[in-house]
Amino acid sequence: VGNVVLNRVKDEQFPDTIEEVIFQKGQFQPVLNGAIYNEPSNESIKAAIEAHKTNLVGNAIYFYNPDLISDTWILSRQVIKKIGKHVFAM
């Protein structure tokens, strides 16, 4: 997910900063439910550092869990990679 955020910063379709991408209306569940304000775990911090160092999802600018989607427009996007229950797409 961190790689998707960084990819969006580089993409002209999205805002130009990490903060603006993360807080873009309706984009990320932790913003919508307030969890973004929770104290990050050590695992979360390590994942953020790793995402900054290594891109595991190529040029993906979208991600979703197929079991949880309610809006099927995302299914029209080109799939780049699957990691666990998440699909990363362009």
C-alpha positions in Angstrom: 0.0 0.0 0.0 2.9 2.3 0.7 4.2 1.7 -2.8 0.8 2.7 -4.2 0.9 6.0 -2.2 4.4 6.8 -3.6 3.3 5.8 -7.1 0.3 8.1 -6.9 2.5 11.1 -5.8 4.4 10.5 -9.1 1.2 10.1 -11.2 -0.4 13.2 -12.7 -3.9 12.0 -11.9 -3.2 12.3 -8.2 -2.0 15.0 -5.7 1.7 15.8 -5.5 2.5 15.0 -1.9 2.2 11.9 0.3 0.0 13.8 2.7 -2.3 15.0 -0.1 -2.5 11.5 -1.6 -3.3 9.9 1.8 -5.9 12.5 2.7 -7.6 12.7 -0.7 -11.3 12.3 -0.1 -12.6 8.7 0.0 -9.3 7.0 -0.9 -8.0 5.1 2.2 -10.0 3.3 4.9 -7.7 4.3 7.8 -8.5 8.0 7.0 -12.2 7.3 6.7 -12.4 5.4 10.0 -9.8 7.6 11.9 -7.3 4.7 12.4 -4.7 6.9 10.7 -4.3 8.8 14.0 -3.5 5.7 16.0 0.1 5.2 17.3 1.9 3.2 14.5 3.2 -0.2 15.5 6.9 -1.1 15.0 5.7 -3.4 12.1 3.9 -0.5 10.4 7.0 1.7 10.7 9.2 -1.1 9.3 6.7 -1.5 6.4 6.8 2.2 5.6 10.6 2.3 5.6 10.7 -0.8 3.3 8.1 0.7 0.9 10.3 3.7 0.6 13.4 1.6 -0.2 11.7 -1.2 -2.4 8.9 -1.1 -4.8 7.1 -4.4 -4.7 4.1 -3.5 -6.9 5.6 -1.8 -10.0 3.6 1.1 -11.3 0.3 0.1 -9.5 -1.8 3.1 -8.4 -4.7 1.1 -7.1 -5.1 -1.8 -4.7 -8.1 -3.7 -3.4 -9.3 -6.9 -1.7 -11.6 -8.7 -4.2 -13.6 -10.2 -1.3 -14.4 -6.7 0.1 -15.1 -4.5 -3.0 -18.6 -3.0 -3.5 -17.8 -0.9 -6.5 -16.8 -3.1 -9.5 -15.2 -0.3 -11.6 -11.8 -1.4 -10.1 -12.1 -4.7 -11.8 -11.5 -2.9 -15.2 -8.0 -1.9 -14.1 -5.0 -3.9 -15.3 -3.7 -6.2 -12.5 0.0 -5.8 -11.8 0.5 -8.1 -8.9 -1.3 -10.0 -6.1 0.1 -10.1 -2.6 -1.9 -12.0 0.0 -5.5 -10.9 -0.3 -4.7 -7.7 -2.1 -4.6 -7.0 -5.8 -2.5 -4.1 -7.1 -3.5 -2.5 -10.4 -3.0 0.3 -12.8 
